[in-house]
Amino acid sequence: QVQLVESGGGLVQAGGSLRLSCASSRSIFSSQSMGWYRQAPGKKRELVALITNSRSTNYADSVKGRFTISGDYAKNTVYLQMNSLKPEDTAVYYCKANRLHNGQMYSYWGQGTQVTVSS
């Protein structure tokens, strides 16, 4: 079992920055990948950024050049640095871990943290 706790959300004006944190109860290295997703009202949940245990990263086109995902293995924490925020970034942001255990893949979700960007 993996517990994920997000923090760092809040209200920010367009052009501002926030850093989201996802603290894991297990080593983030034990996960095949960890990612940040977001969901706005009336929209489907979408992948924002992904990091694998080989430390490769992927980003949604809408956030490339503005967001950066990183991991601190000593702290069992994954971060999402969000710069140049836009109102369209407003959403609940969720952390997800994908972990292979005894031949089966398990997915774990955090409870989410609200990010609101005002214009």
Beta strands, then each sheet from edge to edge (+ up, - down):
strand 1: 4-7
strand 2: 10-13
strand 3: 18-24
strand 4: 33-39
strand 5: 46-52
strand 6: 57-59
strand 7: 67-72
strand 8: 77-82
strand 9: 91-101
strand 10: 104-109
strand 11: 113-118
sheet 1: 1+ 3- 8+ 7-
sheet 2: 2+ 11+ 9- 4+ 5- 6+
sheet 3: 2+ 11+ 9- 10+
end
